[in-house]
Amino acid sequence: MSSPSSPGRSGDSRTPPPPPPPRVPPAPPRPSWDPGEPEQVSWLRPTIRIRLTLLFGGMFLTAGVILLTIIYLVAAQALNAGNAMPFQLQSDTTVTITSDVCPNISGSVSSENFQEWTERCADTQRAIALDKLLRRSLLALLGMTVAAFAFGYVMAGRVLSPLGRITRTARRVAGSDLHRRIELDGPDDELKELADTFDEMLDRLDRAFTAQQRFVANASHELRTPLAINRTLLEVQLSDPEASPEVVQLGKTLLATNERSEQLVEGLLLLARSEKELVDRKPVDLSEVAARAVEQVRGEAGSRGVELRGVRPPVYVHGNGVLLERVALNLVQNAVRYNIPDNGWVRVDTEARPGHALLVVENTGPVVPAYEIDNMFEPFRRLRTERTGSDKGVGLGLSIVRSVARAHGGYVVAEPRESGGLVMRVVIPV
């Protein structure tokens, strides 16, 4: 399937596109490479913030383990150094033990036995003291480590918050919104230097894209006048009853070529306009837009033996009705023109989803390789055909569809059907 032609003289009356509206910053469009909900950051994803948190917490944990080991060794050495008994029994005596830690002895005890019992009791008490010191120190270290990881995560987030701002701006820019700027405040550090450099790059890109769009629009406008004059002269010549058959045939050929050039110019104008910002946003019923597109191609579908189907409940979005109708018309024309010869069908549906509306155009047709999908949205690209080898369009239809969807903050996704044909889904935020 390739892009359908831009509005021409065949089928219905040709209406020149309205002049481009003044430029006012619109709502930021959604990037075309992110066809879904905002990306959810996984805790398992090795982001810089997670890595800095692990680095800070790991350094604290290592330092705590080293400090705890030193304290434990120093305490053990101090207890061992004080192991000598400060007394000595000179004769037997009667002893009553009141401690629950040391083994119990009672009655008359000799000095040698009492000295041996005292040493064992001191060793037991020293071991118990070191064990309590180790357990409590480990618990304190564990609590401080958790606090260090939490504090490190918060501080890493504060340090890296400018990078998040840069990333969000880059995502909006990827959605063709080149008027966004970071404008980072704060100290003149490496992050501010990066943000300022990014803003300067966006300024240059914005000027380049604006100049390119202005050139395409101006050139297309300048080409419309001579093409209109050529068409008028050819039609006058063809209306001459005395014209020879050779002249009539040549005039028809030149008229068809001129008509194709007009379609190309109008397609370029519409493409340049659709890539600009949307200012005049009004409630638009997507089902009504789809129904109008279906009615415009119903005659062509009947001549080709293609059945038109679909369920289109009312779905309202905020956007430009003319551009959205061009999206539906391009997709439906494509689906009709690139279909199978017998028993072909095209299904056009609208659907309301949470936060966005959906326009789905599905058709039978030739099998489309998945690797060809991206090429179909490029200007003047067709599926396995040369740019000038088809009379079905000028190769701008799907490029216009993608540009209009992006201008509305949405995106378009194409999926090949296993039995042949495509499923085109256009998502527009409500």
Residue pairs with C-beta under 8 A, 6 or more apart in sequence:
1 334
1 335
1 338
1 365
1 366
1 368
1 376
1 383
1 421
1 422
2 334
2 338
2 376
2 381
2 382
2 383
2 385
2 390
2 392
2 393
2 395
2 397
2 398
3 330
3 334
3 376
3 379
3 381
3 382
3 393
3 394
3 395
3 396
3 397
3 398
3 399
3 400
4 329
4 330
4 331
4 333
4 334
4 337
4 392
4 393
4 397
4 398
5 263
5 267
5 333
5 392
5 393
5 394
5 396
5 397
6 263
6 264
6 266
6 267
6 270
6 393
6 394
6 396
6 397
6 400
7 14
7 15
7 263
7 266
7 270
7 326
8 14
8 259
8 262
8 263
8 266
9 259
9 262
10 259
11 296
11 297
11 299
11 300
12 296
14 262
14 266
16 224
16 266
17 266
17 269
17 270
17 273
17 322
18 322
20 217
20 272
20 273
20 276
21 276
21 279
21 280
22 279
23 276
23 277
23 279
24 277
24 279
25 179
25 277
26 277
26 278
26 279
26 281
26 409
27 409
28 172
28 175
28 177
28 180
28 409
29 172
29 175
29 176
29 177
29 406
29 407
29 408
29 409
29 410
30 175
30 409
30 410
30 411
30 429
31 171
31 172
31 174
31 175
31 411
32 175
32 402
32 405
32 406
32 411
32 412
33 174
34 171
34 411
35 411
35 413
35 427
41 47
43 50
48 156
48 160
48 163
49 153
49 156
49 157
49 160
52 152
52 156
52 159
52 160
53 149
53 152
53 153
53 156
54 149
55 152
56 148
56 149
56 151
56 152
56 155
56 156
57 145
57 148
57 149
57 152
60 144
60 145
60 148
60 152
61 141
61 145
61 148
64 141
64 144
64 145
65 141
68 134
68 137
68 138
68 141
71 133
71 137
72 130
72 133
72 134
72 137
75 129
75 130
75 133
76 126
76 130
79 126
79 129
79 130
80 126
83 119
83 122
83 123
83 126
85 115
85 118
85 119
85 122
88 111
88 115
89 111
89 114
89 115
90 111
91 111
92 108
92 109
92 110
92 111
93 108
93 109
93 111
93 114
94 107
94 108
94 109
95 105
95 106
95 107
95 109
95 114
96 106
97 103
97 104
97 105
97 106
99 121
101 121
101 124
101 125
101 128
102 117
102 120
102 121
102 124
102 125
103 117
103 120
103 121
105 113
105 114
105 117
109 117
162 184
162 186
162 191
162 192
162 195
163 191
165 182
165 184
165 195
166 182
166 184
166 191
166 194
166 195
166 198
169 180
169 181
169 182
169 198
170 198
172 180
173 180
173 202
175 406
175 409
176 275
176 403
176 406
176 407
177 277
178 202
178 205
178 206
178 209
179 206
179 277
180 202
181 199
181 202
182 195
182 198
182 199
183 195
183 199
184 191
184 192
184 195
184 196
186 192
213 272
213 275
213 276
216 268
216 269
216 271
216 272
217 269
217 272
217 273
219 268
220 265
220 266
220 268
220 269
220 272
221 269
223 261
223 265
224 262
224 265
224 266
227 258
227 261
227 262
227 265
228 262
230 254
230 258
231 255
231 258
231 259
231 262
234 251
234 254
234 255
234 258
235 255
237 243
237 247
237 251
238 248
238 251
238 252
238 255
243 251
260 391
260 394
263 393
263 394
264 394
264 396
267 394
267 396
267 397
267 400
268 396
270 326
270 396
270 400
271 379
271 396
271 399
271 400
271 403
273 323
274 323
274 326
274 400
274 403
274 404
274 407
275 403
275 406
275 407
276 407
277 407
278 319
278 320
278 323
278 407
278 408
280 320
281 318
281 319
281 320
282 318
282 319
282 320
282 321
283 316
283 317
283 318
284 316
284 317
284 318
284 319
284 320
284 321
284 324
285 314
285 315
285 316
286 315
286 316
286 317
286 324
286 350
286 357
286 359
286 428
287 312
287 313
287 314
287 315
287 350
288 314
289 321
289 324
289 325
289 327
289 328
289 359
290 310
290 312
290 328
290 332
290 348
290 350
290 359
291 312
292 325
292 328
292 329
293 325
293 328
293 329
293 331
293 332
293 348
294 308
294 310
294 332
294 348
296 329
296 332
297 308
297 329
297 332
297 333
297 336
298 308
300 333
300 336
300 337
301 307
301 308
301 336
301 346
304 336
304 337
304 339
304 344
305 341
305 342
305 343
305 344
306 336
306 339
306 344
306 345
306 346
306 363
307 343
307 344
307 345
307 346
308 345
308 346
308 348
309 345
309 346
309 347
309 348
310 347
310 348
310 349
311 349
311 350
312 348
312 349
312 350
313 350
313 351
313 352
314 350
315 350
315 351
315 352
315 357
315 358
315 430
316 357
316 430
317 324
317 357
317 408
317 428
317 429
317 430
318 430
319 408
319 428
320 404
320 407
320 408
323 404
323 407
323 408
324 404
324 408
324 428
326 400
326 404
327 359
327 400
327 401
327 404
327 405
327 426
328 348
328 359
328 361
330 397
330 398
330 400
330 401
331 359
331 361
331 397
331 401
331 424
331 426
332 346
332 348
332 361
333 393
333 397
334 361
334 397
334 398
334 424
335 346
335 348
335 361
335 362
335 363
335 365
335 421
335 422
335 424
336 346
336 363
337 392
337 393
338 363
338 365
338 366
338 383
338 392
339 345
339 346
339 363
339 364
339 365
339 421
340 364
340 365
340 366
340 420
343 364
344 363
344 364
344 365
345 363
345 364
346 361
346 362
346 363
346 364
347 360
347 361
347 362
347 363
348 359
348 360
348 361
349 358
349 359
349 360
349 362
350 357
350 358
350 359
350 360
351 357
351 358
351 360
352 358
352 430
353 427
355 429
355 430
356 410
356 427
356 428
356 429
356 430
357 427
357 428
357 429
357 430
358 425
358 426
358 427
359 425
359 426
359 428
360 423
360 424
360 425
360 426
361 423
361 424
361 426
362 417
362 421
362 422
362 423
362 424
363 421
363 422
364 417
364 419
364 420
364 421
365 420
365 421
365 422
366 420
366 421
367 416
367 419
367 420
368 383
368 416
368 420
368 421
368 422
369 416
370 416
372 383
372 384
373 414
373 415
373 416
375 381
375 383
376 382
376 383
376 398
376 414
377 398
377 399
377 401
377 402
377 412
377 414
378 399
379 395
379 396
379 399
380 387
380 394
380 395
380 396
381 387
381 395
382 389
382 390
382 395
387 395
398 412
401 412
401 424
401 426
402 411
402 412
405 411
405 412
405 426
405 427
405 428
408 428
408 429
409 428
409 429
410 426
410 427
410 428
410 429
411 426
411 427
412 424
412 425
412 426
412 427
413 424
413 425
413 427
414 422
414 423
414 424
414 425
415 422
415 423
415 425
416 422
416 423
417 423
